Each structure stands twice: as C-alpha cells, then as structure tokens.
Amino acid sequence: MTSHPNRRKNVFLLIAAIAAIGALIASRFGGPLFPALRWIALASLFVYGCLRRTLTAWIFIAMLLGAEIGHDWPAVAEHLRVLALIFLRLIKTIIAPLVFATLVVGIAGHANLRQVGRLGLRSIIFFEVVTTIAIFLGLGAINLSKAGVGVQLPAASSTDTSAVSKLNAEDTILHVFPENIAKAVADGAILQVVVFSLIFAVALALLSEQKRRPMLAFCESLSEVMFKFTNIVMYMAPLGVGAAVAYTVGHTGIAVLGSLVKLLLTLYAALIAFILVVLLPIALIFRVPVRAFTKAVAEPVTIGFGTANSEAALPRAMEAMEALGVPRQIVAFVIPTGYSFNLTGSSLYLSVAAIFVAQVSGIHLSLGQQLMIMLTLMLTSKGVAGVSRAALVILLATAASTGLPTEPVFLLLGVDQLLDMGRTAVNVLGNCLAAVVMAKWEGEFAIDATPHVVTAAIE
C-alpha cells in the first residue's frame, strides 16, 4: 500500500535531480533554458514536499525556493524579510520562559543536588576542551588557505556605522550576572537568564517539600506549555527560513562574495572537518547511536542553518534530544548552558576571522602572537551569546585588544549571514551532541525513551 506513494515521491525527486543537472549544464551556455530548468527542479521538489509532508523536507525546499527568489527577484526578496523577522520574534518569545522553566525543574526537581554539581563540572570541562579544539582547527585552516592574503579592502568597508562596544575582562564577567531579570529577558541575555534560573532553582531546592511543590508544579506546567507553543510556531519555520534565505541572497548577491569566496570555503571546509575529525570521534567514543542522533538533529540543525540564529533552533533541539532518550533534567541543563559556553562553530569562525583580518591588513603574525589571539578568543567568547551580533562584538574586541586594525572586520559584514549559517548549524549540532554525551557519561541515556510531545521531532 505504501509503495505507490513512495514511488511517486521518488519520481518527483528524480525529476528535480535531472532538472538540476540540466540547469548546471545549461548555465555554461546561458539563454532562457537555465532559469527554466531551475524552476522545473524547484517545482518538482515542491510536489515532492507535498507528498513527503515532513517539516525537515519543507525547510530544505523553502531554503532553495528562497535562494531562487532572492536571485531572480531581489526587490521582492527585500520585502520578504518581515516574514523571517516575525518567525524569529515568535521563537525568541519562547526562549526565556522555556530556559527558566526547564532549568528550575531540572535542578529543583532533582533528588540529588550533588549530581547536578557533577554534571555542571563535567559539562564545563567538555565545553572547554571541544571549543579549544575548534579554535585551533580554525587557526590551522586559515593559515593553510591564506584566504586573506592579497585581498583588497573595498573603499566603503570602513563606512559602516554599527555601534559595537569593546568588551574588557570586567565587562565580560559582569555581563554574566543580571541586574534585572526582566531587562535580561528583554535584551535576550540568555546567560543572565541561565544564571538567575540556576540560583532560583537551588533556592527552591532548599525549601521544604510543602513549599517547593507549588512552584515546581508551575514550572513543570510552564515547560509543557512552551513545548506546545514551540510546536505551533514551528509550522511557520519553512516560511521564515525561506524568507530569511531570500533576503540574504537578494541583499548580498553573488558578486559581493568576490574576494571573500576563499574565506567562505575555508570556513565551511573547517566546519566539515571539525564535524568529521572531532564530533564524530566523540560520538563513537561515547557510543552515541549515530544514525538515530543524525535523524534527531536534522531539523534543529536545518533551522539553525536557515535562520543563522541559534536561539531559533533551541526549543526544537531540546525536544529532539529528549525524544532521543536524554533525560529532561540533563537536556534542560546542558543545552541552555552550552549556548553560552559551547559555541563550537562560532569559536572556529572567530579564529578564522581574526587571522583573516591580519592577512587582509598585511600583518604577519608569529606563532606566539597567534596563540595569544586564540587565548583572547577563549576568554572573550564566553558570556556574550545573548549580545546582538555577538561574533562581531567578540572579533572587534579581540582585534582591539591584540593590536589588529578594526577596519577589515567590516569587510566581513557583507557575507556575515552566509558565514553565520554554517557556524550556527555547528553550534546547534555540538550542543545536541554534548547533551547526549553528558547523558551517557551520567549513565542515564535511554534510547528507547519516547516522551509524549517529541516523537514528531525525529520523524
């Protein structure tokens, strides 16, 4: 009974592949055949998506449609940005209450607070080791490709007037602690929300059972509501992702990449190498079920890649890891904390970008100077995940503190969205893997677990 629908899906997928190959060949000769074949491929994928009817498939299709619209009708794509912003706003409304509720339940509802402390220590050690490896892998990649050597700065690169504050050590530490939890939520300072939630949860855990139970029940109910909220918002994910990609392609264009293509290729090659050389061996060492894990993370990683926003993928990532068999208290602690301390993709990008700035400026850095920059990145990249344009803030702060010129940093702004897509996807993937590794390390991973709200997350 199911063979006929599957056969029809495969037919349209085959048509799309043939049309895509034809479009690639036609691109060498020009003429109307090239765009026609592109649209035939996209139309076939659209029909395939109607038959497939999965959110992950629709997100991929929406990304391709968005890229085509941005390429063919950039003026239209410019106005589609509002759809992407609506999607991101809805997602951001989920983050603070979800992080608060799940952290409080994960800690205050835990019978053994000593285990929470052990989990925190293990998580921080894991985060630091993995992000340090990512930084040094990026350092090796940019020195090998020399992407910035010979690049000419555009005349308009220094005219960007974006206000970026330079972060010193005191500011970085101070940013961790909230002065007003409402302000932290409004500013999207996730680490401050995490710190408040941790202290609140410990205080709640120290109360008697009679006084603790009502607040704990409220937080449990709140977390369930926010997961349902997430499921509703996710129906808009293909529209939001497609609009975001259309705006990016229409706004930057292919020509803007010009001298930055090599940097783009360097970053993506390094990110792929990081996945294969670091994350995959870690998964094998801890005996993570790779096939089931890959299926579970496909949707949150796709959302992260399409929106270039880690927060957009956070609720779905937490759902998917719980569906995979990671206990809720571990998911609630590891993934939100990892969004501040385990940004592996961003760490790798920052090392690539910092050396690229030096190469563009014609500055030769010794190994010792490069190691000093890496040490600075390790310190400044913590605690600013909630800051708008966090990578730019960190990069400018590092350049200023290590004597590099800041003007070349603005050269990256034209393609920052394309760079951000890759590093965000790896951020999401790394945090999901960290949750499974911690569950394995604690001996609490249960692959047969199928929580009630999340089975759809890995379908």
Secondary structure by P-SEA (a helix, b strand, c coil): caaaaaaaaaaaaaaaaaaaaaaaaacccccaaaaaaaaaaaaaaaaaaaaaccaaaaaaaaaaaaaaaaaacaaaaaaaaaaaaaaaaaaaaacaaaaaaaaaaaccccccaaaaaaaaaaaaaaaaaaaaaaaaaaaaaaaaacccccccccccccccccbbbbbcaaaaaaaaccccaaaaaaacaaaaaaaaaaaaaaaaaacccccaaaaaaaaaaaaaaaaaaaaaaacaaaaaaaaaaaaaaaaccccccccaaaaaaaaaaaaaaaaaccaaaaaaaaccaaaaaaaaaaaaaaaaaaacccccaaaaaaaaaaaacccaaaaaccaaaaacccaaaaaaaaaaaaaaaaaaacccccaaaaaaaaaaaaacccccccccaaaaaaaaaaaaaaccccccccccccaaaaaaaaaaaaaaaaaaaaaaaaaaaaccccccccccccccccc
